[in-house]
Amino acid sequence: MKHLKVGDKAPDFNTTDQNGEAISFGDFAGSKLVIYFYPKDSTPGCTTQACNLRDNYEMLLSKGYKVLGVSADSTKSHLKFIEKHELPFPLLMDEDKKIINDFGVWGEKKFMGKIYDGIHRTTFVIDEKGVIEEIIEKVKTKEHTAQILGEL
């Protein structure tokens, strides 16, 4: 697993969003960016996290942040998740896990005594120059926006 740290340049990416629109890291040059990685669309923790970001989206925008979500789910799954919860930000396509691996968030996990590989719920806050300002590894799904803004 790759280990990015604060001060590193964020990995470049080129993919599409849930609507098939091309999207790349370069599209966000000059903007602050929140990229959050989550395990699976429509699961309880991921829904809570996405809805916290949705409910605070205007505040994040007002502070200059753009928001992107990333999981390895399909286009159909992303579209259903966005429609059901009225998410205002794009979810990136990464079924081949290239972005997930480039950011180093794929690896061994333990749940209820089972060990398996999966996406570690992690958020990267990236500055206007593309440099990682903060990495949130212990995400509080109900208070995630406050974590991003340094209020916790």
Secondary structure as UniProt FT lines:
FT   TURN            6..7
FT   STRAND          14..17
FT   TURN            18..19
FT   STRAND          22..24
FT   HELIX           25..28
FT   TURN            29..30
FT   STRAND          32..37
FT   TURN            41..42
FT   HELIX           44..55
FT   HELIX           57..62
FT   TURN            63..64
FT   STRAND          65..70
FT   HELIX           75..85
FT   STRAND          91..92
FT   TURN            95..96
FT   HELIX           98..102
FT   TURN            103..104
FT   STRAND          106..111
FT   TURN            112..113
FT   STRAND          114..119
FT   STRAND          122..126
FT   TURN            128..129
FT   STRAND          131..136
FT   HELIX           141..143
FT   HELIX           144..148
FT   TURN            149..150
//
